[in-house]
Amino acid sequence: ANQWWKNAKLRMGAGGIIITWEMFKGEFLRKYFPADVKNKKVVEFMELKQGNMSVAEYTVKFESLCAFSPHYNTVEAEND
């Protein structure tokens, strides 16, 4: 991980560009979080049901899966 970060920092920060959290996160996820895994998490989010979970358990699961569906995790989505 440390070697990857050193290489990523050189690649992303070329030309004196300041590396933002979003830039780092995007680069990291592209490298270590394949699209098929992300798609499975999106499907899991879309099919999530409370079932036998308590409200607290469901909330934790919902919020963790919501990170994989950012278009549902916006102010605009809350107003729909």
ZIRAUR-V549280 format. One line per field, one symbol per residue. phi: phi as a letter, one per 20 degrees, with the letter a starting at -180 (. if undefined). psi: psi as a letter, one per 30 degrees, with the letter a starting at -180 (. if undefined). A space follows every 10 residues. Layout:
phi: ???
psi: ???
This chain:
phi: .ffgfgffff ffegnmffee gfffffffff fdcggfffff fffgffefcf leffffffff fgfffgfecf fedcffffef
psi: eeeeeeeeee eegkggkkjl eeeeeeeeee egileeeeee eeeeefgkke bgkleeeeee eeeeffffif ffhleeeff.
